[in-house]
Amino acid sequence: GVGPSSEYTFCVFCTPVGSYFKSTGKPDDEGSEEADKVTLEKGEALPSKCEIENVALPPPISLRAMKRFHRAAEGMTGGIKASGNYAPCFKASKEVKSAGFNEVLFLDSKFD
């Protein structure tokens, strides 16, 4: 029968892309391509930030947590990719960007 799982796998995928936020600039291009590669063998843990040397990282971004606005209401379609999930974000995004932040950090409406 169907039932809850007794275990799970938490997986994070990281892919190299260009700068997503304009104000962060571009990653430092110094160093060789080989220095920027981190290779993992099957079952090997991802190294912590302090174990990765000579990797050009972009500058941090600034986020503002918002309690007045919610990306999705509790029990609604927030957990899926739906066009209706984007409209509630526009006003909050405009407000935080005009205050100098890169993006909104939406909090869970369940706890507000």
N, CA, C and O atoms as a Tinker XYZ file with bonds, in Angstrom:
   448  protein
     1  N      0.806000   -1.188000    0.000000    73     2
     2  CA     0.000000    0.000000    0.000000    64     1     3
     3  C      0.855000    1.259000    0.000000    63     2     4     5
     4  O      2.084000    1.205000    0.032000    81     3
     5  N      0.184000    2.360000   -0.036000    73     3     6
     6  CA     0.840000    3.665000   -0.038000    64     5     7
     7  C      0.945000    4.172000    1.392000    63     6     8     9
     8  O     -0.014000    4.087000    2.159000    81     7
     9  N      2.106000    4.696000    1.749000    73     7    10
    10  CA     2.312000    5.232000    3.088000    64     9    11
    11  C      3.470000    6.195000    3.094000    63    10    12    13
    12  O      4.143000    6.362000    2.077000    81    11
    13  N      3.717000    6.833000    4.224000    73    11    14
    14  CA     4.829000    7.786000    4.294000    64    13    15
    15  C      6.170000    7.064000    4.175000    63    14    16    17
    16  O      6.310000    5.914000    4.592000    81    15
    17  N      7.126000    7.739000    3.617000    73    15    18
    18  CA     8.464000    7.186000    3.450000    64    17    19
    19  C      9.218000    7.220000    4.774000    63    18    20    21
    20  O      9.032000    8.131000    5.579000    81    19
    21  N     10.059000    6.233000    4.990000    73    19    22
    22  CA    10.867000    6.206000    6.213000    64    21    23
    23  C     12.194000    6.934000    6.027000    63    22    24    25
    24  O     12.926000    7.143000    6.994000    81    23
    25  N     12.510000    7.322000    4.788000    73    23    26
    26  CA    13.739000    8.062000    4.520000    64    25    27
    27  C     13.541000    8.964000    3.307000    63    26    28    29
    28  O     12.588000    8.805000    2.546000    81    27
    29  N     14.446000    9.898000    3.145000    73    27    30
    30  CA    14.385000   10.802000    2.000000    64    29    31
    31  C     15.803000   11.214000    1.636000    63    30    32    33
    32  O     16.744000   10.996000    2.399000    81    31
    33  N     15.937000   11.807000    0.470000    73    31    34
    34  CA    17.224000   12.339000    0.025000    64    33    35
    35  C     17.069000   13.826000   -0.212000    63    34    36    37
    36  O     16.234000   14.240000   -1.017000    81    35
    37  N     17.851000   14.629000    0.469000    73    35    38
    38  CA    17.866000   16.071000    0.242000    64    37    39
    39  C     18.957000   16.348000   -0.767000    63    38    40    41
    40  O     20.116000   15.993000   -0.548000    81    39
    41  N     18.599000   16.974000   -1.864000    73    39    42
    42  CA    19.555000   17.182000   -2.948000    64    41    43
    43  C     19.502000   18.634000   -3.405000    63    42    44    45
    44  O     18.421000   19.180000   -3.622000    81    43
    45  N     20.654000   19.254000   -3.549000    73    43    46
    46  CA    20.750000   20.625000   -4.048000    64    45    47
    47  C     21.556000   20.589000   -5.335000    63    46    48    49
    48  O     22.665000   20.055000   -5.363000    81    47
    49  N     21.001000   21.155000   -6.403000    73    47    50
    50  CA    21.708000   21.229000   -7.676000    64    49    51
    51  C     22.262000   22.631000   -7.854000    63    50    52    53
    52  O     21.535000   23.610000   -7.682000    81    51
    53  N     23.512000   22.740000   -8.189000    73    51    54
    54  CA    24.152000   24.023000   -8.454000    64    53    55
    55  C     24.656000   24.007000   -9.887000    63    54    56    57
    56  O     25.326000   23.066000  -10.312000    81    55
    57  N     24.331000   25.052000  -10.621000    73    55    58
    58  CA    24.801000   25.126000  -11.998000    64    57    59
    59  C     25.429000   26.485000  -12.244000    63    58    60    61
    60  O     24.955000   27.490000  -11.714000    81    59
    61  N     26.479000   26.531000  -13.033000    73    59    62
    62  CA    27.112000   27.826000  -13.328000    64    61    63
    63  C     26.249000   28.639000  -14.288000    63    62    64    65
    64  O     25.887000   28.165000  -15.365000    81    63
    65  N     25.930000   29.842000  -13.895000    73    63    66
    66  CA    25.141000   30.746000  -14.733000    64    65    67
    67  C     25.730000   32.145000  -14.613000    63    66    68    69
    68  O     26.593000   32.397000  -13.772000    81    67
    69  N     25.265000   33.031000  -15.444000    73    67    70
    70  CA    25.684000   34.423000  -15.344000    64    69    71
    71  C     25.053000   35.075000  -14.129000    63    70    72    73
    72  O     24.263000   34.453000  -13.419000    81    71
    73  N     25.400000   36.308000  -13.897000    73    71    74
    74  CA    24.871000   37.040000  -12.758000    64    73    75
    75  C     23.365000   37.234000  -12.909000    63    74    76    77
    76  O     22.907000   37.774000  -13.916000    81    75
    77  N     22.598000   36.799000  -11.920000    73    75    78
    78  CA    21.143000   36.917000  -11.952000    64    77    79
    79  C     20.707000   38.308000  -11.501000    63    78    80    81
    80  O     19.734000   38.857000  -12.019000    81    79
    81  N     21.423000   38.872000  -10.541000    73    79    82
    82  CA    21.103000   40.189000  -10.019000    64    81    83
    83  C     22.081000   41.208000  -10.584000    63    82    84    85
    84  O     23.293000   41.038000  -10.450000    81    83
    85  N     21.571000   42.269000  -11.216000    73    83    86
    86  CA    22.423000   43.266000  -11.861000    64    85    87
    87  C     23.397000   43.921000  -10.890000    63    86    88    89
    88  O     24.545000   44.171000  -11.258000    81    87
    89  N     22.978000   44.204000   -9.675000    73    87    90
    90  CA    23.824000   44.951000   -8.745000    64    89    91
    91  C     24.961000   44.122000   -8.162000    63    90    92    93
    92  O     25.833000   44.681000   -7.498000    81    91
    93  N     24.985000   42.820000   -8.384000    73    91    94
    94  CA    26.059000   42.010000   -7.819000    64    93    95
    95  C     27.287000   41.995000   -8.700000    63    94    96    97
    96  O     28.347000   41.554000   -8.257000    81    95
    97  N     27.183000   42.455000   -9.918000    73    95    98
    98  CA    28.333000   42.446000  -10.814000    64    97    99
    99  C     28.626000   41.059000  -11.328000    63    98   100   101
   100  O     27.808000   40.149000  -11.195000    81    99
   101  N     29.797000   40.899000  -11.917000    73    99   102
   102  CA    30.180000   39.609000  -12.487000    64   101   103
   103  C     31.203000   38.932000  -11.590000    63   102   104   105
   104  O     31.988000   39.606000  -10.924000    81   103
   105  N     31.198000   37.602000  -11.569000    73   103   106
   106  CA    32.227000   36.901000  -10.798000    64   105   107
   107  C     33.611000   37.260000  -11.320000    63   106   108   109
   108  O     33.784000   37.563000  -12.501000    81   107
   109  N     34.575000   37.224000  -10.442000    73   107   110
   110  CA    35.955000   37.522000  -10.799000    64   109   111
   111  C     36.446000   36.502000  -11.823000    63   110   112   113
   112  O     36.306000   35.298000  -11.608000    81   111
   113  N     37.012000   36.962000  -12.921000    73   111   114
   114  CA    37.467000   36.070000  -13.985000    64   113   115
   115  C     38.898000   35.601000  -13.798000    63   114   116   117
   116  O     39.403000   34.848000  -14.631000    81   115
   117  N     39.570000   36.020000  -12.734000    73   115   118
   118  CA    40.966000   35.629000  -12.538000    64   117   119
   119  C     41.064000   34.150000  -12.196000    63   118   120   121
   120  O     40.149000   33.578000  -11.605000    81   119
   121  N     42.166000   33.546000  -12.566000    73   119   122
   122  CA    42.379000   32.130000  -12.280000    64   121   123
   123  C     42.002000   31.280000  -13.477000    63   122   124   125
   124  O     41.361000   31.753000  -14.415000    81   123
   125  N     42.399000   30.052000  -13.435000    73   123   126
   126  CA    42.121000   29.154000  -14.553000    64   125   127
   127  C     40.757000   28.505000  -14.400000    63   126   128   129
   128  O     40.168000   28.514000  -13.319000    81   127
   129  N     40.265000   27.946000  -15.490000    73   127   130
   130  CA    38.996000   27.228000  -15.436000    64   129   131
   131  C     39.097000   26.035000  -14.496000    63   130   132   133
   132  O     38.129000   25.700000  -13.813000    81   131
   133  N     40.249000   25.397000  -14.456000    73   131   134
   134  CA    40.422000   24.226000  -13.599000    64   133   135
   135  C     40.244000   24.581000  -12.125000    63   134   136   137
   136  O     39.738000   23.767000  -11.352000    81   135
   137  N     40.652000   25.782000  -11.729000    73   135   138
   138  CA    40.540000   26.191000  -10.328000    64   137   139
   139  C     39.090000   26.384000   -9.920000    63   138   140   141
   140  O     38.769000   26.296000   -8.735000    81   139
   141  N     38.201000   26.646000  -10.881000    73   139   142
   142  CA    36.798000   26.890000  -10.574000    64   141   143
   143  C     35.959000   25.616000  -10.534000    63   142   144   145
   144  O     34.765000   25.685000  -10.243000    81   143
   145  N     36.542000   24.471000  -10.814000    73   143   146
   146  CA    35.780000   23.230000  -10.866000    64   145   147
   147  C     35.882000   22.484000   -9.544000    63   146   148   149
   148  O     36.959000   22.370000   -8.958000    81   147
   149  N     34.743000   21.981000   -9.087000    73   147   150
   150  CA    34.704000   21.126000   -7.907000    64   149   151
   151  C     34.075000   19.820000   -8.364000    63   150   152   153
   152  O     32.912000   19.809000   -8.766000    81   151
   153  N     34.810000   18.731000   -8.312000    73   151   154
   154  CA    34.324000   17.438000   -8.780000    64   153   155
   155  C     34.033000   16.547000   -7.586000    63   154   156   157
   156  O     34.854000   16.425000   -6.678000    81   155
   157  N     32.860000   15.924000   -7.590000    73   155   158
   158  CA    32.476000   15.022000   -6.509000    64   157   159
   159  C     32.329000   13.609000   -7.053000    63   158   160   161
   160  O     31.797000   13.409000   -8.145000    81   159
   161  N     32.793000   12.651000   -6.304000    73   159   162
   162  CA    32.590000   11.244000   -6.639000    64   161   163
   163  C     31.262000   10.809000   -6.033000    63   162   164   165
   164  O     30.765000   11.455000   -5.111000    81   163
   165  N     30.685000    9.732000   -6.535000    73   163   166
   166  CA    29.409000    9.233000   -6.027000    64   165   167
   167  C     29.494000    9.009000   -4.516000    63   166   168   169
   168  O     30.405000    8.339000   -4.031000    81   167
   169  N     28.550000    9.567000   -3.790000    73   167   170
   170  CA    28.497000    9.416000   -2.343000    64   169   171
   171  C     29.354000   10.396000   -1.567000    63   170   172   173
   172  O     29.304000   10.419000   -0.337000    81   171
   173  N     30.141000   11.208000   -2.262000    73   171   174
   174  CA    31.018000   12.174000   -1.596000    64   173   175
   175  C     30.218000   13.423000   -1.229000    63   174   176   177
   176  O     29.393000   13.889000   -2.015000    81   175
   177  N     30.459000   13.957000   -0.051000    73   175   178
   178  CA    29.736000   15.145000    0.406000    64   177   179
   179  C     30.263000   16.395000   -0.278000    63   178   180   181
   180  O     31.445000   16.481000   -0.611000    81   179
   181  N     29.384000   17.355000   -0.483000    73   179   182
   182  CA    29.777000   18.642000   -1.044000    64   181   183
   183  C     30.692000   19.341000   -0.048000    63   182   184   185
   184  O     30.359000   19.402000    1.136000    81   183
   185  N     31.824000   19.866000   -0.480000    73   183   186
   186  CA    32.739000   20.533000    0.454000    64   185   187
   187  C     32.122000   21.810000    1.011000    63   186   188   189
   188  O     31.321000   22.469000    0.349000    81   187
   189  N     32.508000   22.147000    2.235000    73   187   190
   190  CA    32.019000   23.393000    2.814000    64   189   191
   191  C     32.704000   24.558000    2.116000    63   190   192   193
   192  O     33.696000   24.373000    1.411000    81   191
   193  N     32.176000   25.748000    2.312000    73   191   194
   194  CA    32.715000   26.944000    1.657000    64   193   195
   195  C     34.206000   27.120000    1.954000    63   194   196   197
   196  O     34.974000   27.517000    1.077000    81   195
   197  N     34.610000   26.824000    3.188000    73   195   198
   198  CA    36.010000   27.033000    3.554000    64   197   199
   199  C     36.944000   26.017000    2.892000    63   198   200   201
   200  O     38.152000   26.248000    2.838000    81   199
   201  N     36.412000   24.900000    2.389000    73   199   202
   202  CA    37.246000   23.899000    1.734000    64   201   203
   203  C     37.443000   24.181000    0.250000    63   202   204   205
   204  O     38.299000   23.568000   -0.387000    81   203
   205  N     36.672000   25.089000   -0.301000    73   203   206
   206  CA    36.779000   25.418000   -1.720000    64   205   207
   207  C     37.682000   26.630000   -1.852000    63   206   208   209
   208  O     37.342000   27.716000   -1.384000    81   207
   209  N     38.822000   26.450000   -2.480000    73   207   210
   210  CA    39.767000   27.548000   -2.663000    64   209   211
   211  C     39.830000   27.935000   -4.130000    63   210   212   213
   212  O     39.548000   27.125000   -5.013000    81   211
   213  N     40.198000   29.167000   -4.375000    73   211   214
   214  CA    40.388000   29.682000   -5.732000    64   213   215
   215  C     39.130000   29.604000   -6.590000    63   214   216   217
   216  O     39.222000   29.459000   -7.808000    81   215
   217  N     37.963000   29.698000   -5.972000    73   215   218
   218  CA    36.715000   29.713000   -6.730000    64   217   219
   219  C     36.165000   31.127000   -6.674000    63   218   220   221
   220  O     35.952000   31.671000   -5.590000    81   219
   221  N     35.936000   31.721000   -7.830000    73   219   222
   222  CA    35.428000   33.089000   -7.888000    64   221   223
   223  C     33.937000   33.078000   -7.590000    63   222   224   225
   224  O     33.155000   32.496000   -8.342000    81   223
   225  N     33.545000   33.713000   -6.508000    73   223   226
   226  CA    32.138000   33.783000   -6.131000    64   225   227
   227  C     31.623000   35.197000   -6.345000    63   226   228   229
   228  O     32.359000   36.160000   -6.131000    81   227
   229  N     30.364000   35.337000   -6.766000    73   227   230
   230  CA    29.806000   36.678000   -6.928000    64   229   231
   231  C     29.577000   37.315000   -5.562000    63   230   232   233
   232  O     29.491000   36.604000   -4.560000    81   231
   233  N     29.479000   38.634000   -5.504000    73   231   234
   234  CA    29.198000   39.302000   -4.233000    64   233   235
   235  C     27.827000   38.883000   -3.695000    63   234   236   237
   236  O     26.979000   38.442000   -4.470000    81   235
   237  N     27.595000   39.012000   -2.399000    73   235   238
   238  CA    26.290000   38.640000   -1.839000    64   237   239
   239  C     25.192000   39.584000   -2.305000    63   238   240   241
   240  O     25.461000   40.686000   -2.784000    81   239
   241  N     23.959000   39.136000   -2.158000    73   239   242
   242  CA    22.807000   39.977000   -2.491000    64   241   243
   243  C     22.133000   40.403000   -1.192000    63   242   244   245
   244  O     22.396000   39.837000   -0.131000    81   243
   245  N     21.260000   41.406000   -1.283000    73   243   246
   246  CA    20.528000   41.863000   -0.101000    64   245   247
   247  C     19.052000   41.512000   -0.264000    63   246   248   249
   248  O     18.450000   41.764000   -1.307000    81   247
   249  N     18.485000   40.929000    0.782000    73   247   250
   250  CA    17.079000   40.531000    0.789000    64   249   251
   251  C     16.354000   41.259000    1.904000    63   250   252   253
   252  O     16.947000   41.566000    2.938000    81   251
   253  N     15.082000   41.535000    1.699000    73   251   254
   254  CA    14.256000   42.093000    2.777000    64   253   255
   255  C     13.103000   41.129000    3.031000    63   254   256   257
   256  O     12.343000   40.799000    2.120000    81   255
   257  N     12.983000   40.684000    4.276000    73   255   258
   258  CA    11.878000   39.803000    4.658000    64   257   259
   259  C     10.605000   40.629000    4.775000    63   258   260   261
   260  O     10.612000   41.712000    5.362000    81   259
   261  N      9.522000   40.121000    4.221000    73   259   262
   262  CA     8.247000   40.845000    4.221000    64   261   263
   263  C      7.184000   40.039000    4.959000    63   262   264   265
   264  O      6.942000   38.877000    4.633000    81   263
   265  N      6.550000   40.658000    5.954000    73   263   266
   266  CA     5.430000   40.016000    6.643000    64   265   267
   267  C      4.095000   40.526000    6.116000    63   266   268   269
   268  O      3.072000   39.858000    6.264000    81   267
   269  N      4.101000   41.716000    5.496000    73   267   270
   270  CA     2.847000   42.300000    4.995000    64   269   271
   271  C      2.365000   41.654000    3.704000    63   270   272   273
   272  O      1.170000   41.679000    3.412000    81   271
   273  N      3.272000   41.080000    2.931000    73   271   274
   274  CA     2.923000   40.475000    1.648000    64   273   275
   275  C      3.259000   38.991000    1.685000    63   274   276   277
   276  O      4.230000   38.577000    2.320000    81   275
   277  N      2.453000   38.204000    1.003000    73   275   278
   278  CA     2.701000   36.764000    0.920000    64   277   279
   279  C      2.716000   36.341000   -0.536000    63   278   280   281
   280  O      1.906000   36.802000   -1.341000    81   279
   281  N      3.643000   35.463000   -0.863000    73   279   282
   282  CA     3.726000   34.955000   -2.231000    64   281   283
   283  C      2.551000   34.033000   -2.526000    63   282   284   285
   284  O      2.043000   34.014000   -3.648000    81   283
   285  N      2.119000   33.275000   -1.536000    73   283   286
   286  CA     0.984000   32.365000   -1.709000    64   285   287
   287  C      0.277000   32.188000   -0.373000    63   286   288   289
   288  O      0.909000   32.197000    0.683000    81   287
   289  N     -1.042000   32.027000   -0.431000    73   287   290
   290  CA    -1.822000   31.816000    0.782000    64   289   291
   291  C     -1.690000   30.364000    1.236000    63   290   292   293
   292  O     -1.453000   29.465000    0.429000    81   291
   293  N     -1.845000   30.154000    2.527000    73   291   294
   294  CA    -1.748000   28.804000    3.078000    64   293   295
   295  C     -2.788000   27.884000    2.435000    63   294   296   297
   296  O     -3.959000   28.245000    2.315000    81   295
   297  N     -2.353000   26.706000    2.029000    73   295   298
   298  CA    -3.259000   25.723000    1.449000    64   297   299
   299  C     -3.609000   25.968000   -0.011000    63   298   300   301
   300  O     -4.444000   25.256000   -0.570000    81   299
   301  N     -2.995000   26.951000   -0.632000    73   299   302
   302  CA    -3.319000   27.268000   -2.027000    64   301   303
   303  C     -2.237000   26.714000   -2.962000    63   302   304   305
   304  O     -1.624000   25.690000   -2.659000    81   303
   305  N     -2.005000   27.377000   -4.082000    73   303   306
   306  CA    -1.136000   26.825000   -5.129000    64   305   307
   307  C      0.327000   27.249000   -5.019000    63   306   308   309
   308  O      1.043000   27.183000   -6.019000    81   307
   309  N      0.793000   27.672000   -3.878000    73   307   310
   310  CA     2.174000   28.127000   -3.728000    64   309   311
   311  C      3.226000   27.068000   -3.975000    63   310   312   313
   312  O      4.361000   27.395000   -4.321000    81   311
   313  N      2.871000   25.809000   -3.805000    73   311   314
   314  CA     3.829000   24.735000   -3.986000    64   313   315
   315  C      3.973000   24.245000   -5.412000    63   314   316   317
   316  O      4.743000   23.322000   -5.677000    81   315
   317  N      3.238000   24.856000   -6.340000    73   315   318
   318  CA     3.325000   24.442000   -7.741000    64   317   319
   319  C      3.651000   25.638000   -8.621000    63   318   320   321
   320  O      3.508000   26.784000   -8.193000    81   319
   321  N      4.082000   25.382000   -9.834000    73   319   322
   322  CA     4.391000   26.441000  -10.797000    64   321   323
   323  C      3.079000   26.826000  -11.481000    63   322   324   325
   324  O      2.603000   26.114000  -12.364000    81   323
   325  N      2.503000   27.947000  -11.072000    73   323   326
   326  CA     1.237000   28.405000  -11.648000    64   325   327
   327  C      1.325000   29.899000  -11.920000    63   326   328   329
   328  O      1.916000   30.640000  -11.135000    81   327
   329  N      0.744000   30.342000  -13.020000    73   327   330
   330  CA     0.845000   31.759000  -13.393000    64   329   331
   331  C      0.247000   32.678000  -12.335000    63   330   332   333
   332  O      0.714000   33.805000  -12.171000    81   331
   333  N     -0.754000   32.234000  -11.631000    73   331   334
   334  CA    -1.387000   33.046000  -10.596000    64   333   335
   335  C     -0.516000   33.280000   -9.378000    63   334   336   337
   336  O     -0.837000   34.128000   -8.546000    81   335
   337  N      0.580000   32.547000   -9.255000    73   335   338
   338  CA     1.472000   32.717000   -8.105000    64   337   339
   339  C      2.398000   33.916000   -8.243000    63   338   340   341
   340  O      3.040000   34.308000   -7.269000    81   339
   341  N      2.483000   34.503000   -9.422000    73   339   342
   342  CA     3.429000   35.595000   -9.646000    64   341   343
   343  C      2.851000   36.968000   -9.302000    63   342   344   345
   344  O      3.573000   37.818000   -8.783000    81   343
   345  N      1.589000   37.200000   -9.574000    73   343   346
   346  CA     0.985000   38.522000   -9.376000    64   345   347
   347  C      1.141000   39.066000   -7.955000    63   346   348   349
   348  O      1.432000   40.253000   -7.809000    81   347
   349  N      0.964000   38.267000   -6.903000    73   347   350
   350  CA     1.109000   38.812000   -5.549000    64   349   351
   351  C      2.515000   39.327000   -5.227000    63   350   352   353
   352  O      2.695000   40.059000   -4.253000    81   351
   353  N      3.493000   38.961000   -6.020000    73   351   354
   354  CA     4.887000   39.339000   -5.747000    64   353   355
   355  C      5.258000   40.720000   -6.275000    63   354   356   357
   356  O      6.206000   41.329000   -5.779000    81   355
   357  N      4.538000   41.223000   -7.262000    73   355   358
   358  CA     4.953000   42.443000   -7.950000    64   357   359
   359  C      5.041000   43.667000   -7.039000    63   358   360   361
   360  O      6.033000   44.394000   -7.083000    81   359
   361  N      4.027000   43.904000   -6.221000    73   359   362
   362  CA     4.024000   45.093000   -5.365000    64   361   363
   363  C      5.155000   45.027000   -4.331000    63   362   364   365
   364  O      5.868000   46.010000   -4.126000    81   363
   365  N      5.314000   43.885000   -3.691000    73   363   366
   366  CA     6.378000   43.731000   -2.692000    64   365   367
   367  C      7.751000   43.871000   -3.335000    63   366   368   369
   368  O      8.644000   44.497000   -2.764000    81   367
   369  N      7.925000   43.296000   -4.513000    73   367   370
   370  CA     9.205000   43.373000   -5.216000    64   369   371
   371  C      9.551000   44.815000   -5.570000    63   370   372   373
   372  O     10.693000   45.242000   -5.396000    81   371
   373  N      8.578000   45.559000   -6.061000    73   371   374
   374  CA     8.803000   46.965000   -6.414000    64   373   375
   375  C      9.193000   47.765000   -5.173000    63   374   376   377
   376  O     10.087000   48.609000   -5.227000    81   375
   377  N      8.520000   47.497000   -4.060000    73   375   378
   378  CA     8.787000   48.219000   -2.811000    64   377   379
   379  C     10.205000   47.971000   -2.294000    63   378   380   381
   380  O     10.903000   48.918000   -1.931000    81   379
   381  N     10.637000   46.709000   -2.256000    73   379   382
   382  CA    11.965000   46.427000   -1.705000    64   381   383
   383  C     13.076000   46.883000   -2.648000    63   382   384   385
   384  O     14.140000   47.299000   -2.188000    81   383
   385  N     12.847000   46.811000   -3.953000    73   383   386
   386  CA    13.867000   47.269000   -4.903000    64   385   387
   387  C     14.032000   48.785000   -4.832000    63   386   388   389
   388  O     15.143000   49.295000   -4.982000    81   387
   389  N     12.925000   49.513000   -4.602000    73   387   390
   390  CA    13.038000   50.968000   -4.466000    64   389   391
   391  C     13.747000   51.349000   -3.168000    63   390   392   393
   392  O     14.265000   52.459000   -3.049000    81   391
   393  N     13.772000   50.430000   -2.188000    73   391   394
   394  CA    14.489000   50.663000   -0.929000    64   393   395
   395  C     15.947000   50.206000   -1.015000    63   394   396   397
   396  O     16.680000   50.293000   -0.030000    81   395
   397  N     16.375000   49.716000   -2.195000    73   395   398
   398  CA    17.772000   49.347000   -2.388000    64   397   399
   399  C     18.110000   47.880000   -2.199000    63   398   400   401
   400  O     19.285000   47.513000   -2.223000    81   399
   401  N     17.105000   47.033000   -2.013000    73   399   402
   402  CA    17.353000   45.598000   -1.853000    64   401   403
   403  C     17.274000   44.908000   -3.211000    63   402   404   405
   404  O     16.670000   45.435000   -4.146000    81   403
   405  N     17.889000   43.719000   -3.321000    73   403   406
   406  CA    17.846000   42.964000   -4.569000    64   405   407
   407  C     16.533000   42.221000   -4.763000    63   406   408   409
   408  O     16.019000   42.142000   -5.878000    81   407
   409  N     15.991000   41.676000   -3.682000    73   407   410
   410  CA    14.819000   40.814000   -3.823000    64   409   411
   411  C     14.090000   40.685000   -2.493000    63   410   412   413
   412  O     14.626000   41.021000   -1.437000    81   411
   413  N     12.852000   40.189000   -2.565000    73   411   414
   414  CA    12.016000   39.948000   -1.388000    64   413   415
   415  C     12.279000   38.538000   -0.859000    63   414   416   417
   416  O     12.429000   37.596000   -1.637000    81   415
   417  N     12.334000   38.402000    0.446000    73   415   418
   418  CA    12.355000   37.093000    1.079000    64   417   419
   419  C     10.968000   36.912000    1.683000    63   418   420   421
   420  O     10.666000   37.473000    2.736000    81   419
   421  N     10.123000   36.126000    1.013000    73   419   422
   422  CA     8.759000   35.917000    1.492000    64   421   423
   423  C      8.763000   34.916000    2.631000    63   422   424   425
   424  O      9.424000   33.880000    2.555000    81   423
   425  N      8.025000   35.225000    3.685000    73   423   426
   426  CA     7.903000   34.343000    4.838000    64   425   427
   427  C      6.667000   33.474000    4.664000    63   426   428   429
   428  O      5.790000   33.798000    3.863000    81   427
   429  N      6.587000   32.392000    5.393000    73   427   430
   430  CA     5.461000   31.470000    5.296000    64   429   431
   431  C      4.206000   32.127000    5.866000    63   430   432   433
   432  O      4.197000   32.537000    7.027000    81   431
   433  N      3.151000   32.229000    5.066000    73   431   434
   434  CA     1.915000   32.878000    5.514000    64   433   435
   435  C      1.253000   32.099000    6.646000    63   434   436   437
   436  O      0.429000   32.653000    7.373000    81   435
   437  N      1.595000   30.842000    6.802000    73   435   438
   438  CA     1.043000   29.998000    7.860000    64   437   439
   439  C      1.385000   30.537000    9.245000    63   438   440   441
   440  O      0.606000   30.368000   10.183000    81   439
   441  N      2.538000   31.183000    9.381000    73   439   442
   442  CA     2.998000   31.643000   10.687000    64   441   443
   443  C      2.840000   33.141000   10.892000    63   442   444   445
   444  O      3.336000   33.682000   11.880000    81   443
   445  N      2.170000   33.807000    9.994000    73   443   446
   446  CA     2.017000   35.257000   10.103000    64   445   447
   447  C      0.745000   35.600000   10.838000    63   446   448
   448  O      0.441000   36.778000   11.029000    81   447
